[in-house]
Amino acid sequence: MPLKQGQSANIICLSSPSKPASNLILYKNDQILINDIRIFYELDLDTNKNLTKIIHRINDPDSSWDNAVVKCEQVYKFVKNFKRDVTEKIQVYCK
């Protein structure tokens, strides 16, 4: 996912369907991202289960985002040790 300094971008993570809704945790290089996070809950009409979506806004990516590893973790609290990870490496073009 190429980013450029001075341009904003959104990182979006969507859970798989669950009932009740899962929690999502977004990481950048193994650190939890908590700022600029918006959480949405939706109903998947096909499965009649919940979807959780988080959006993290990057307003002006700096060099700390270059080759950053972004991971989204889905945690379902009613199943012991259930976690599903999706990892993506981000490339940032710095001026």
Stockholm file with secondary structure:
# STOCKHOLM 1.0

chainA/1-95         MPLKQGQSANIICLSSPSKPASNLILYKNDQILINDIRIFYELDLDTNKNLTKIIHRINDPDSSWDNAVVKCEQVYKFVKNFKRDVTEKIQVYCK
#=GR chainA/1-95 SS CEEETTCCEEEEEECCCBSSCCEEEEEETTEECCTTEEEEEEEETTTTEEEEEEEEEESSCCGGGTTEEEEEEEECTTSTTCEEEEEEEEEEECC
#=GC SS_cons        CEEETTCCEEEEEECCCBSSCCEEEEEETTEECCTTEEEEEEEETTTTEEEEEEEEEESSCCGGGTTEEEEEEEECTTSTTCEEEEEEEEEEECC
//
